C-alpha cells in the first residue's frame, strides 16, 4: 500500500521531467524595484533585520531602519515559499551567500515543517517603487 502511494506521488514528477517546454520565467515581483548598484554575492546577517517574501521567486531583505533593501531573485521557483511566508537557513558564517540554501517553513498543527531546499542568488541593492 505504501509503495503504491509512493509511485502515485512520483508520477507527476516523472511526467514533468519529460516535458519539452522550457520552465516558465518568474513573474515580475511586486512591488517593482530599481537597482542601486551591483549585486553582492553575500550579505552580512547584521545588515538586515527582516525579510519580505514577494512570491515563490523573490525575497526582499530589509535593513534595520527599513531604508536599505536587497532583493534576491531565486534562480528557480521555490515551491511553497510564498504560502509559507517564512523560511529558515543554516550558515556557519556571519553572512548569507548566493550558494546557501533556504527552506520554506510550513505551519503544521502547532509546529513547523521544513519544506524543500531552494538555492539563493546574488543580493541586489534596490529602491522599491511604490
LINRA-V20946 format. One record per residue. N is the residue number from 1. SS is DSSP state (alpha for helix, beta for strand, coil for the rest). PHI is phi in radians with two decimals (* if undefined). D_LAST is the distance of its C-alpha to the last C-alpha in whole Angstrom. Layout:
BEGIN
n->{N/N}
ss->{SS/SS}
phi->{PHI/PHI}
d_last->{D_LAST/D_LAST}
END
This chain:
BEGIN
n->{1/2/3/4/5/6/7/8/9/10/11/12/13/14/15/16/17/18/19/20/21/22/23/24/25/26/27/28/29/30/31/32/33/34/35/36/37/38/39/40/41/42/43/44/45/46/47/48/49/50/51/52/53/54/55/56/57/58/59/60/61/62/63/64/65/66/67/68/69/70/71/72/73/74/75/76/77/78/79/80/81/82/83/84/85/86/87/88/89/90/91/92/93/94/95/96/97/98/99/100/101/102/103/104/105/106/107/108/109/110/111/112/113/114/115/116/117/118/119/120/121/122/123/124/125/126/127/128/129/130}
ss->{coil/alpha/alpha/alpha/alpha/alpha/alpha/alpha/alpha/alpha/alpha/alpha/alpha/alpha/alpha/alpha/alpha/coil/coil/coil/coil/coil/coil/coil/coil/coil/coil/coil/coil/coil/coil/coil/beta/beta/beta/coil/coil/coil/coil/beta/coil/beta/beta/beta/alpha/alpha/alpha/coil/coil/beta/beta/beta/beta/coil/coil/coil/coil/beta/beta/beta/beta/beta/coil/coil/coil/coil/coil/coil/beta/beta/beta/beta/beta/coil/coil/coil/coil/coil/coil/coil/alpha/alpha/alpha/alpha/coil/coil/beta/beta/beta/coil/coil/coil/coil/coil/beta/beta/beta/coil/coil/coil/beta/beta/beta/beta/beta/beta/beta/beta/coil/coil/beta/beta/beta/beta/beta/beta/beta/beta/beta/coil/coil/coil/beta/beta/beta/beta/beta/beta/coil/coil}
phi->{*/-1.15/-1.11/-1.05/-1.13/-1.09/-1.11/-1.11/-1.23/-1.42/-0.97/-1.08/-1.15/-1.12/-1.14/-1.13/-1.16/-1.52/-1.14/-1.64/-1.43/-1.24/-1.08/-1.22/-1.24/-1.14/-1.25/-1.14/-1.20/-2.17/-1.38/-1.14/-2.50/-1.86/-1.16/-2.13/1.85/-1.59/-1.25/-1.91/-1.29/-2.35/-2.31/-1.01/-1.05/-1.33/-1.42/-2.27/-2.07/-2.71/-2.34/-2.21/-1.53/-1.50/-2.88/-1.31/-2.06/-2.24/-2.26/-1.77/-1.72/-1.78/-1.21/-0.78/-1.57/1.42/-1.61/-2.18/-2.38/-2.06/-1.78/-1.99/-1.81/-1.08/-1.20/-2.41/-1.06/-1.88/-0.97/1.52/-1.10/-1.15/-1.18/-1.26/1.01/-2.80/-2.62/-2.23/-2.68/-2.31/-2.52/-1.59/-1.78/-1.72/-2.66/-1.74/-2.22/-1.02/-1.57/-1.28/-1.97/-1.92/-2.33/-1.00/-1.86/-1.67/-1.32/-2.27/1.07/-1.73/-2.25/-2.22/-2.22/-1.33/-1.50/-1.17/-1.29/-2.35/-1.32/-1.39/-2.59/-1.04/-1.68/-1.71/-1.19/-2.40/-2.00/-1.28/-1.60/-1.70}
d_last->{53/50/51/50/47/46/47/45/42/42/43/39/39/42/41/37/39/41/38/38/35/32/30/26/23/20/18/14/12/9/7/8/9/11/14/16/19/22/22/24/26/26/24/26/26/26/23/20/21/19/17/15/16/14/17/21/20/17/17/14/17/15/17/19/18/14/14/15/14/16/15/18/19/22/25/26/25/25/27/26/23/20/23/24/21/23/25/28/29/32/33/36/34/32/29/27/28/27/30/30/30/28/29/27/28/29/30/34/36/36/35/33/34/32/31/32/31/28/28/25/24/23/20/18/16/12/9/6/4/0}
END
